[in-house]
Structure formats: C-alpha cells, structure tokens
Amino acid sequence: MNITWYLFPLAATVSLVWNTSRYESTPLILQRSLKLFVQIILFMTVILGVLFALSLPL
C-alpha cells in the first residue's frame, strides 16, 4: 500500500481534533472540519504537483 493513502485519514483526524478543540457545536465542528480537510488535501496536492514537476528531467 502506498504511503500517500495515509494522508486521507490523517487529514481527517487532524481537522476533526483541531475543530473539536475550538468549537462545541457538533454541526459547526463537522462543517469546519470538512472545510479544513478539503484545504489540507488541496494544499498537499499542490505540493505533490510541484515536487513532481521539479523531479522531471529537463
């Protein structure tokens, strides 16, 4: 199994824990956690794309 697949549960856990420590309302926690999860995945996708582009031979 490729190690990058661990990114999804890790990002979900980080976003849930982060928002649970900041808010008390369950719907608000889930809404903000989903938003943070998407932001983390998009950021990591951009970084992966940049690293991939830099690794291509010229």
C-alpha distances in whole Angstrom, upper triangle without the diagonal:
4,6,9,8,9,12,13,14,15,18,19,20,21,23,25,26,27,29,30,32,34,35,36,36,33,34,34,31,29,30,30,26,25,27,25,22,23,24,21,19,21,22,19,19,22,21,18,20,23,21,20,23,24,22,24,27,30
4,5,6,8,10,12,14,14,16,18,19,20,22,24,25,26,28,29,31,33,34,36,36,33,33,33,30,28,29,28,25,24,25,23,20,20,22,19,16,19,19,15,15,18,17,14,17,19,17,16,20,21,19,20,23,27
4,5,6,8,11,12,11,13,16,16,17,19,21,22,23,25,27,28,30,31,33,34,31,31,31,28,26,27,26,23,22,23,21,18,19,20,16,15,17,17,14,14,17,16,13,16,18,16,16,20,20,19,21,24,27
4,5,5,8,10,10,11,14,15,16,17,20,21,21,23,25,26,28,29,31,32,29,29,29,26,24,25,24,20,19,20,18,15,16,16,13,11,14,14,10,11,14,13,10,13,16,14,14,17,18,17,19,23,26
4,5,6,8,9,11,12,14,15,17,18,20,21,23,24,26,27,28,30,30,27,27,27,24,22,23,22,19,18,19,18,14,15,17,14,11,14,15,12,12,16,15,13,16,19,17,17,20,22,21,23,26,29
4,6,6,6,9,10,11,12,14,16,17,18,20,21,23,25,26,28,28,25,26,25,22,21,22,21,18,17,19,17,13,15,16,13,12,15,15,12,14,17,16,14,18,20,18,19,22,23,22,25,28,31
4,6,5,6,8,10,10,12,14,15,16,18,20,21,23,24,26,26,24,24,23,20,19,20,18,15,15,16,13,10,12,13,9,8,12,12,9,11,14,13,12,15,17,16,17,20,21,21,23,27,29
4,5,5,6,9,10,11,12,14,15,17,18,20,21,22,24,24,21,21,21,18,16,17,16,13,12,14,12,8,10,12,9,8,11,13,11,12,15,15,14,17,19,19,19,22,24,24,26,29,32
4,5,5,6,9,10,10,12,14,15,16,18,20,21,22,22,20,20,20,17,15,17,16,13,12,15,13,10,12,14,11,11,15,15,14,15,18,18,17,20,23,22,23,26,27,27,29,33,35
4,5,5,6,9,10,11,12,14,15,17,19,20,22,22,20,21,20,17,16,18,16,12,13,15,12,9,12,13,10,10,14,14,12,15,17,17,16,20,21,20,22,25,26,25,28,32,34
4,5,5,6,9,10,10,12,14,16,17,18,20,21,19,19,18,15,14,15,13,10,10,11,8,6,9,9,7,7,11,11,10,12,15,15,15,18,20,20,21,24,25,25,27,31,33
4,6,5,6,9,10,11,12,14,16,16,18,18,15,16,15,12,11,12,11,8,8,10,9,6,9,11,9,10,13,14,13,15,18,18,18,21,23,23,24,27,28,28,31,34,37
4,5,5,6,8,10,10,12,14,15,17,18,15,16,16,12,12,14,13,9,11,13,11,9,12,14,11,13,16,16,15,18,20,20,20,23,25,25,26,29,30,30,33,36,39
4,6,5,6,9,10,11,13,14,16,18,16,17,16,12,12,14,12,9,11,12,9,8,12,12,9,12,15,14,14,17,19,18,19,22,23,23,25,28,28,29,32,35,37
4,6,5,6,8,10,11,12,14,15,13,14,12,9,9,10,8,5,8,9,6,6,9,10,9,11,14,14,14,17,19,19,20,22,24,24,26,28,29,30,32,36,38
4,6,5,6,9,10,10,12,12,11,12,11,7,7,10,8,5,8,10,9,8,12,13,12,14,17,17,18,20,22,22,23,26,27,28,29,32,33,33,36,39,41
4,6,5,6,9,10,12,13,12,14,13,9,11,13,11,9,12,13,11,11,15,15,14,16,19,19,19,22,24,23,24,27,28,28,30,33,33,34,37,40,42
4,6,5,7,9,12,13,13,15,12,9,11,12,10,8,11,12,9,11,14,13,12,15,18,17,18,21,22,22,24,26,27,27,29,32,32,33,36,39,41
4,5,5,6,9,10,10,11,9,6,8,9,7,6,10,10,9,11,14,14,14,16,18,18,19,22,23,24,25,28,29,29,31,33,34,35,38,42,43
4,5,5,7,9,8,11,9,6,9,11,10,9,12,14,12,13,17,17,17,19,21,22,22,25,27,27,28,31,32,32,34,36,37,38,41,44,46
4,6,8,11,12,14,12,9,12,14,12,11,15,16,14,15,19,18,18,21,23,22,23,26,27,27,29,32,32,33,35,37,37,39,41,45,47
4,7,10,11,13,10,8,12,13,10,11,14,14,13,15,18,18,18,21,22,22,23,26,27,27,29,32,32,33,35,37,38,39,42,45,47
4,6,8,10,7,6,10,11,9,11,14,14,14,16,19,19,19,22,23,24,25,28,29,29,31,33,34,35,37,39,40,41,44,47,49
4,6,9,8,7,11,12,12,13,16,17,17,18,21,21,22,24,26,27,28,30,32,32,34,36,37,38,40,42,43,44,47,50,52
4,6,5,6,9,10,11,12,14,16,16,18,20,21,22,24,26,27,28,30,32,33,34,36,37,38,40,42,43,44,47,50,52
4,5,5,6,9,10,10,12,14,15,16,18,20,21,22,24,25,27,28,30,31,32,34,36,37,38,40,42,43,45,49,50
4,5,5,6,9,10,11,12,14,15,17,19,20,21,23,24,26,27,29,30,32,33,35,36,37,39,41,42,44,48,49
4,5,5,6,8,10,11,12,14,16,17,18,20,21,22,24,26,27,28,30,32,33,34,36,38,39,40,42,46,47
4,6,5,6,9,10,10,12,14,15,16,18,20,21,22,24,26,27,28,30,31,32,34,36,37,38,40,44,46
4,6,5,6,9,10,10,12,14,15,16,18,20,21,22,24,26,27,28,30,31,32,34,36,37,39,43,44
4,5,5,6,9,10,11,13,14,16,17,19,20,21,23,25,26,27,29,31,32,33,35,36,38,42,43
4,5,5,6,8,10,11,12,14,15,16,18,20,21,23,24,26,27,29,30,32,33,35,36,40,42
4,5,5,6,9,10,10,12,14,15,16,18,20,21,22,24,26,27,28,30,31,33,35,38,40
4,5,5,6,9,10,11,12,14,15,16,18,20,21,22,24,26,27,29,30,31,33,37,39
4,5,5,6,9,10,11,12,14,15,17,18,20,21,23,24,26,27,29,30,32,36,37
4,5,5,6,9,10,10,12,14,15,16,18,20,21,22,24,26,27,28,30,34,36
4,5,5,6,9,10,11,12,14,15,16,18,20,21,22,24,26,27,29,33,34
4,5,5,6,8,10,10,12,14,15,16,18,20,21,22,24,26,27,31,32
4,6,5,6,9,10,11,12,14,15,17,18,20,21,23,24,26,30,31
4,6,5,6,9,10,11,12,14,15,16,18,20,21,22,25,28,30
4,5,5,6,9,10,10,12,14,15,16,18,20,21,23,26,28
4,5,5,6,9,10,10,12,14,15,16,18,20,21,25,26
4,5,5,6,9,10,11,12,14,15,17,18,20,24,25
4,5,5,6,8,10,10,12,14,15,16,19,22,24
4,5,5,6,9,10,10,12,14,15,17,20,22
4,5,5,6,9,10,11,12,14,16,19,20
4,5,5,6,8,10,11,12,15,18,19
4,5,5,6,9,10,11,13,16,18
4,5,5,6,9,10,11,15,16
4,5,5,6,9,10,14,15
4,5,5,6,9,12,14
4,5,5,7,10,13
4,5,5,9,10
4,6,8,9
4,6,9
4,6
4
